[in-house]
Amino acid sequence: MFDTLSDRLSATFKNLRGKGRLSEADIDATAREIRIALLEADVALPVVRAFIKQVKERASGLVTSQALNPAQQVIKIVNEELIGILGGETRRLRFAKTAPTVIMLAGLQGAGKTTLAGKLGKWLKGQGHSPLLVACDLQRPNAVNQLSVVAERAGVAVYAPEPGNGVGDPVKVAQDSIEFARAKQYDVVIVDTAGRLGIDQELMRQAADIRDAVSPDEVLFVVDAMIGQDAVNTAEAFRDGVGFDGVVLSKLDGDARGGAALSIAHVTGKQIMFASNGEKLDDFDAFHPDRMASRILDMGDLLTLIEQAEKTFSQAEAEKMASKLASSKGKDFTLDDFLAQMEQVRKMGSISKLLGMLPGMGQIKDQINNIDERDVDRTAAIIKSMTPGERQDPNIINGSRRARIAKGSGVEVSAVKNLVERFFDARKMMSRMAQGGGMPGMPGIPGMGGGPGRQKKQIKQAKGKRKSGNPMKRKAEEAAAAERKAQGGALGLPSAEEQKNFELPDEFKKFMG
């Protein structure tokens, strides 16, 4: 969603690189480019004005830093101001002192409230809570049935005493759900309310009645991040008509201009608490302003990547794999281990999204977006078509075995050969890294090593001064070198005769004892 904004900002900062210092003209030109980038991304005008004012004020007073060049300092300022616009600190859910904690979802129809109720329920269940989803959207056709299906997929309970489709009182359902939760010992109640295609008095009155009936600990306003500037207008109307405590952004994986999402926290004064960035129930997490700002500036989101890895990979399994790679040049690491690791990575989510969390990946986002996720399935099919002996020792895979494996996995014979070759190359590289040798072929980067052949070549090239190929010129150079040596050399050292008669000063002799 923020690709266009990220590209424009990256191009702006690229123009600053290489400058030893920034002039007022440089700062004005940079601020102008940032302003255009934000406006094109659909960020609200008052937010853009406040943002540019802060950036210009801080950039004008830049103090020369030995650690950062001017371009890096400007990026640092823009990053900090983006974090401020997005809400600053990460906002956490407030839980009631006495269970159950009541969370009410509000928003327009089509914003994704019902699906988000399931996502939030699953997320809370993963945090160790026991959530209950409550069907209070009794107007929209099949809304109650949809919530029941979503709850079943999320593995959480649902309270839906009314059939919906225009039948039932949503306020009474909300009231009764609190007693039901207490009786069944659910510690979080998530109330899914009805929406409308636009703001109207009936929607506001019903939402306010449900709010008054259940006294929620958190009222979350769910907004579709793809609806542009109307997201800000709708948020302001809900804030004034019903009131809410936090914002949830849905459909962040869309390709619309997402600047309105950047504006909501600043305009309403309410922070973004959660973000939904996909259709799956797992595509949901707490919103971290610092991480989102880092993604927009193409600085990656390694913390989220690490958190996802920690959820998927067990520490014991990781240590076991590391020990296999570190021993016997990695020969203990088999295709079975490779398959297990690949399946674990697949559980973390889309390969494209995972790569997008790495710093600098914005420069190759087209290649990342073109990655075929089915390649992982094809690779798994090839490995699973091998016998246990072939997985343990791929060296035994000959022509006839390759033909059998290709037929079993539905691929060409060349694909099997390429997989085995890539496995050996990857195992060799990972083994070297596990043993502390660094990444091969990358000299000049601390800790990343480099091929010994290349290092020797560099040393050989740096050795001594090359002699002239002209005999007359070479003879003159040798004579001059001999004369310099006799006279003490080009560095002003004492001559050979002076070195024989040299004595330390008396003060230094006394000091040395």
C-alpha positions in Angstrom: 0.0 0.0 0.0 2.8 2.4 0.8 5.0 1.4 -2.2 4.5 4.7 -4.1 5.2 6.8 -1.0 8.3 4.7 -0.2 9.6 5.0 -3.8 9.2 8.8 -3.8 10.9 9.3 -0.4 13.8 7.0 -1.4 14.4 9.0 -4.6 14.3 12.2 -2.6 16.9 10.9 -0.1 19.1 9.6 -2.9 19.6 13.1 -4.2 21.0 14.1 -0.8 23.7 11.4 -0.7 27.2 12.6 -1.4 26.6 16.1 0.0 29.1 17.2 2.7 26.7 19.7 4.1 23.1 20.9 3.4 22.2 24.4 2.3 18.9 26.1 2.9 18.1 25.4 -0.8 18.8 21.7 -0.3 16.5 21.6 2.7 13.7 23.5 0.9 14.0 21.2 -2.2 13.9 18.1 0.0 10.9 19.4 2.0 9.1 20.2 -1.3 9.6 16.6 -2.6 8.5 15.1 0.7 5.3 17.3 0.6 4.5 16.2 -2.9 5.1 12.5 -2.0 2.8 12.7 1.0 0.0 14.6 -0.9 0.2 12.0 -3.7 -0.2 9.3 -1.1 -3.4 10.9 0.0 -2.2 12.1 3.4 -4.5 14.8 4.8 -3.4 18.4 4.1 -3.2 19.5 7.8 -1.1 16.5 8.6 1.3 17.3 5.7 1.6 20.9 6.7 2.5 19.9 10.3 4.9 17.2 9.2 6.8 19.5 6.8 7.0 22.3 9.3 8.6 20.0 11.9 11.0 18.5 9.4 12.2 21.9 8.1 12.7 23.3 11.6 14.8 20.3 12.7 16.7 20.0 9.4 17.6 23.8 9.5 19.3 23.3 12.9 21.3 20.2 11.9 24.5 19.8 13.9 27.3 18.2 12.0 27.5 14.6 13.2 30.6 12.4 12.9 28.5 9.3 12.9 25.9 10.4 10.3 26.2 12.3 7.0 23.6 15.0 6.2 21.4 12.6 4.1 21.3 10.1 7.0 20.4 12.8 9.4 17.5 14.0 7.3 16.3 10.4 7.0 16.6 10.1 10.8 14.4 13.2 11.2 11.8 12.1 8.7 11.7 8.6 10.4 11.1 10.2 13.9 8.4 12.5 12.5 6.7 9.6 10.7 6.6 7.7 14.0 5.0 10.7 15.7 2.3 11.0 13.0 1.5 7.3 13.3 1.0 7.6 17.1 4.4 7.5 18.7 4.3 4.7 21.2 2.7 1.3 20.6 -0.8 1.3 22.2 -1.7 -1.9 24.0 -5.2 -3.2 24.9 -6.6 -2.2 28.3 -7.9 -5.3 30.1 -10.6 -5.0 32.9 -9.6 -5.7 36.5 -12.5 -8.1 36.7 -13.3 -10.4 33.8 -14.7 -10.2 31.2 -13.0 -7.5 29.3 -15.4 -6.1 26.7 -14.2 -5.0 23.3 -16.7 -3.4 20.9 -16.0 -3.1 17.2 -17.6 -0.2 15.2 -17.3 1.0 11.6 -18.9 1.1 8.3 -20.3 -1.8 6.4 -17.6 -3.5 4.3 -14.7 -2.3 6.5 -14.1 -5.9 7.6 -15.4 -5.9 11.1 -16.7 -9.5 11.2 -13.5 -11.0 9.7 -11.5 -8.8 12.0 -13.5 -10.1 15.0 -12.2 -13.6 14.2 -8.6 -12.4 13.7 -8.7 -10.5 17.0 -10.2 -13.6 18.7 -7.4 -15.8 17.4 -4.7 -13.3 18.3 -6.1 -13.0 21.9 -6.3 -16.8 22.1 -2.6 -16.9 21.1 -1.9 -14.5 24.0 -3.4 -16.9 26.5 -6.9 -15.5 26.7 -10.3 -17.1 26.3 -12.3 -14.9 23.9 -16.0 -15.0 23.0 -17.4 -13.5 19.8 -20.8 -11.9 20.0 -23.1 -11.5 16.9 -24.8 -8.1 17.3 -25.0 -7.4 13.5 -28.5 -8.5 13.0 -29.3 -6.4 9.9 -26.8 -7.5 7.3 -27.9 -10.8 5.5 -25.9 -13.8 6.7 -23.8 -11.7 9.1 -24.5 -14.1 12.1 -23.7 -17.1 10.0 -20.5 -15.5 8.7 -19.3 -14.7 12.3 -20.0 -18.3 13.3 -17.9 -19.7 10.4 -15.1 -17.2 11.2 -15.2 -18.2 14.9 -15.0 -21.9 14.0 -12.0 -21.3 11.8 -10.3 -19.2 14.5 -11.0 -21.9 17.1 -12.9 -19.5 19.5 -16.4 -19.5 20.9 -19.3 -17.6 19.5 -22.6 -16.3 21.1 -25.3 -16.0 18.5 -28.8 -16.5 20.1 -30.6 -14.6 17.3 -30.7 -15.7 13.6 -30.2 -12.1 12.3 -31.3 -11.1 8.8 -33.4 -8.3 10.4 -34.6 -10.4 13.4 -33.6 -9.8 17.0 -32.6 -6.9 19.3 -28.8 -6.3 19.1 -28.8 -4.3 22.4 -30.3 -7.3 24.3 -27.9 -9.7 22.7 -25.0 -7.6 23.8 -26.3 -7.4 27.4 -27.0 -11.1 27.6 -23.5 -12.0 26.3 -21.8 -10.5 29.3 -23.7 -12.8 31.7 -23.1 -15.7 29.3 -19.3 -15.0 29.3 -19.2 -14.8 33.1 -21.1 -18.1 33.4 -18.8 -19.9 30.9 -15.6 -18.1 32.2 -14.7 -16.3 29.0 -12.3 -13.5 29.9 -12.7 -11.3 26.7 -15.9 -10.5 24.9 -15.7 -9.1 21.3 -18.9 -7.5 20.2 -19.4 -7.3 16.4 -21.9 -4.5 15.6 -23.8 -3.6 12.5 -22.5 -1.1 9.9 -24.0 1.1 7.2 -22.8 2.1 3.8 -22.5 5.6 5.1 -22.8 7.6 8.3 -26.5 7.9 9.4 -28.4 8.6 12.6 -29.7 5.0 13.0 -26.2 3.6 12.9 -25.0 6.1 15.5 -27.9 5.5 17.8 -27.6 1.7 17.7 -23.9 1.8 18.3 -24.3 4.3 21.2 -27.1 2.1 22.7 -24.8 -1.0 22.6 -22.0 1.0 24.1 -24.2 2.2 26.9 -25.6 -1.3 27.5 -22.2 -3.2 27.9 -19.9 -0.3 29.0 -16.9 -1.6 26.9 -13.4 -1.3 28.1 -12.2 -0.7 24.5 -14.2 0.7 21.5 -12.2 -0.1 18.4 -13.1 1.8 15.2 -12.4 -0.5 12.2 -11.5 1.4 9.0 -10.8 0.2 5.5 -7.4 1.6 4.7 -8.3 1.7 0.9 -11.2 4.2 1.0 -8.9 7.3 0.9 -9.7 10.6 2.5 -13.2 9.4 3.5 -11.5 7.3 6.1 -10.5 10.4 8.0 -14.0 12.0 7.7 -15.7 8.7 8.9 -13.3 8.4 11.8 -14.1 12.0 12.9 -17.9 11.3 12.6 -17.6 8.2 14.8 -15.4 9.9 17.3 -18.0 12.7 17.7 -21.1 10.5 17.5 -20.1 7.4 19.4 -16.6 7.8 20.6 -13.8 5.2 20.3 -10.5 4.4 22.0 -8.4 3.1 19.2 -8.3 2.4 15.5 -7.9 -0.9 13.6 -6.7 -0.7 10.0 -8.0 -3.4 7.7 -6.9 -4.3 4.1 -3.4 -2.9 4.5 -2.3 -5.4 1.8 -4.3 -3.4 -0.9 -2.7 -1.4 -3.6 -4.6 1.8 -3.0 -3.0 5.0 -1.8 -2.8 4.5 2.0 -1.9 8.0 3.1 -5.3 8.4 4.8 -4.3 5.7 7.2 -1.3 7.8 8.2 -3.6 10.7 8.9 -6.1 9.1 11.2 -4.0 9.0 14.4 -3.0 12.6 14.0 -6.4 14.0 13.0 -8.5 12.1 15.6 -6.0 11.9 18.4 -6.7 8.2 18.7 -3.9 5.7 18.1 -3.9 2.8 15.6 -3.8 -0.3 17.7 -4.0 -3.2 15.2 -3.5 -3.8 11.5 -4.9 -6.4 9.2 -2.8 -7.1 6.1 -4.3 -10.1 4.4 -7.3 -12.4 4.1 -6.0 -15.2 6.4 -6.8 -15.1 10.1 -3.1 -15.0 10.9 -2.6 -11.8 8.8 -3.2 -9.6 11.8 -0.9 -8.1 14.5 -0.5 -5.2 16.9 0.4 -1.9 15.1 3.9 -0.6 15.9 4.4 3.0 14.6 8.2 2.7 14.6 8.1 -0.5 12.5 5.6 1.0 10.0 7.7 4.1 9.6 10.8 1.9 9.0 8.9 0.0 6.3 7.8 3.1 4.5 11.4 4.4 4.5 12.6 1.0 3.1 14.6 0.3 6.3 12.9 -3.1 6.8 11.0 -4.5 9.8 13.4 -7.0 11.3 11.7 -7.0 14.7 8.4 -8.3 13.3 10.3 -10.8 11.2 12.1 -12.1 14.3 8.8 -12.3 16.3 7.2 -14.4 13.5 10.3 -16.6 13.4 10.1 -17.1 17.2 6.5 -18.1 17.0 7.2 -20.7 14.3 10.7 -22.1 15.1 11.5 -23.8 18.4 14.8 -22.9 20.1 15.7 -26.6 20.5 15.1 -27.3 16.8 17.1 -24.3 15.7 20.1 -25.4 17.9 19.8 -28.9 16.5 20.0 -27.6 12.9 22.9 -25.3 13.7 24.9 -28.1 15.3 24.3 -30.3 12.1 25.6 -27.5 9.9 28.6 -26.8 12.1 29.8 -30.5 12.1 31.5 -32.5 9.3 31.3 -29.6 6.9 27.5 -29.7 7.1 27.2 -33.3 5.8 24.9 -34.2 8.7 22.3 -31.7 7.3 20.1 -33.8 5.0 17.3 -33.1 2.6 14.9 -34.2 5.3 16.2 -31.3 7.5 16.1 -29.0 4.5 12.4 -29.9 3.9 11.6 -29.4 7.6 13.2 -25.9 7.6 11.4 -25.0 4.3 8.0 -26.0 5.8 8.7 -24.0 8.9 9.5 -20.9 6.8 6.3 -21.5 4.8 4.3 -21.4 8.1 5.6 -17.9 8.8 3.6 -16.6 5.8 4.2 -15.5 2.2 7.8 -15.5 1.0 7.2 -12.2 -0.7 6.0 -10.6 2.6 8.9 -12.1 4.5 11.5 -10.7 2.0 9.7 -7.3 2.1 10.6 -7.0 5.8 14.3 -7.0 5.0 16.1 -3.6 4.6 16.6 -2.3 1.1 14.1 -4.8 -0.5 12.1 -1.9 -1.9 14.7 -1.6 -4.7 13.8 -5.0 -6.0 10.1 -5.2 -5.1 9.1 -6.1 -8.6 11.2 -9.2 -8.5 9.9 -10.0 -5.0 6.3 -9.6 -6.2 6.9 -11.9 -9.1 8.1 -14.8 -6.8 6.0 -17.9 -7.5 4.9 -19.2 -4.1 4.2 -22.6 -5.7 8.0 -23.2 -6.2 8.2 -24.1 -2.5 5.4 -26.7 -3.1 7.3 -28.1 -6.1 10.5 -28.4 -4.2 8.7 -30.2 -1.4 7.1 -32.6 -3.9 10.5 -33.5 -5.4 12.0 -34.2 -1.9 9.0 -36.2 -0.8 9.3 -38.3 -4.0 12.8 -39.5 -2.9 13.5 -42.6 -0.8 14.7 -42.1 2.8 18.2 -43.2 1.6 18.3 -40.6 -1.2 17.3 -37.8 1.3 20.0 -38.9 3.7 22.7 -39.0 0.9 21.8 -37.2 -2.3 25.1 -38.2 -3.8 23.6 -41.6 -4.7 21.0 -40.0 -7.0 22.0 -41.1 -10.5 20.3 -40.7 -13.8 17.7 -43.5 -13.4 16.9 -42.3 -9.8 16.4 -38.7 -11.1 14.0 -40.0 -13.8 12.0 -41.9 -11.2 11.8 -38.9 -8.8 10.8 -36.5 -11.6 8.0 -38.8 -12.7 6.8 -39.1 -9.1 6.8 -35.4 -8.5 5.5 -34.3 -11.9 8.5 -32.2 -12.9 11.3 -32.4 -15.5 14.4 -34.4 -14.8 16.5 -31.1 -15.0 14.4 -29.8 -12.0 15.6 -32.7 -9.8 19.2 -32.2 -10.9 19.0 -28.4 -10.2 17.5 -29.0 -6.8 20.2 -31.4 -5.7 23.0 -29.0 -6.9 21.4 -26.0 -5.2 21.1 -28.1 -2.0 24.8 -28.9 -2.0 25.7 -25.2 -2.7 23.4 -24.0 0.0 24.6 -26.5 2.5 28.2 -25.5 1.8 27.5 -21.8 2.3 25.4 -22.3 5.5 28.0 -24.7 6.9 30.7 -22.1 6.4 28.5 -19.4 8.1 27.7 -21.7 11.0 31.4 -22.3 11.6 32.1 -18.6 11.7 33.7 -18.3 8.3 31.3 -15.6 7.0 29.6 -15.4 3.6 32.0 -16.5 0.9 33.1 -14.0 -1.8 32.2 -10.9 0.2 35.5 -9.3 1.4 35.5 -5.9 3.0 32.4 -6.6 5.1 33.3 -7.2 8.8 32.3 -10.7 9.9 31.3 -11.8 6.4 34.7 -13.4 5.4 35.9 -13.8 1.8 37.5 -16.4 -0.3 41.1 -17.2 0.6 42.1 -17.2 -3.1 40.8 -13.6 -3.5 42.7 -12.5 -0.3 45.9 -14.0 -1.6 45.4 -12.2 -4.9 44.9 -8.9 -3.2 48.0 -9.3 -1.1 50.1 -10.2 -4.2 48.8 -7.1 -6.0 49.7 -4.8 -3.2 53.3 -6.2 -2.8 56.2 -3.9 -3.7 56.6 -1.3 -6.4 56.6 -2.3 -10.0 59.8 -1.9 -12.0 59.9 -0.1 -15.3 60.2 -2.2 -18.5 62.7 0.3 -20.0 66.3 -0.9 -19.2 67.7 2.6 -19.2 65.0 3.9 -16.9 65.2 0.8 -14.6 69.0 1.3 -14.2 68.5 5.0 -13.3 65.8 4.0 -10.7 68.0 1.4 -9.1 70.9 3.9 -8.9 68.6 6.5 -7.2 67.3 3.8 -4.8 70.9 2.8 -3.8 71.8 6.5 -3.2 68.7 7.0 -1.0 69.6 3.9 1.0 73.2 5.2 1.6 71.9 8.6 2.6 69.2 7.3 4.9 66.4 6.7 2.5 63.5 8.8 1.4 62.0 9.0 4.9 64.9 11.0 6.4 66.3 8.1 8.4 70.0 8.3 9.5 72.6 7.0 7.0 74.5 3.8 7.6 77.5 5.7 9.0 75.3 7.8 11.3 73.5 4.7 12.6 76.9 3.2 13.7 77.9 6.4 15.7 74.4 7.0 17.1 73.9 7.2 20.9 70.9 7.8 23.0 70.6 11.2 24.8 71.8 11.2 28.4 68.2 12.0 29.7 66.8 9.0 27.8 69.7 6.7 29.1 68.8 7.8 32.6 65.1 7.1 32.0 65.9 3.6 30.6 68.2 2.9 33.6 
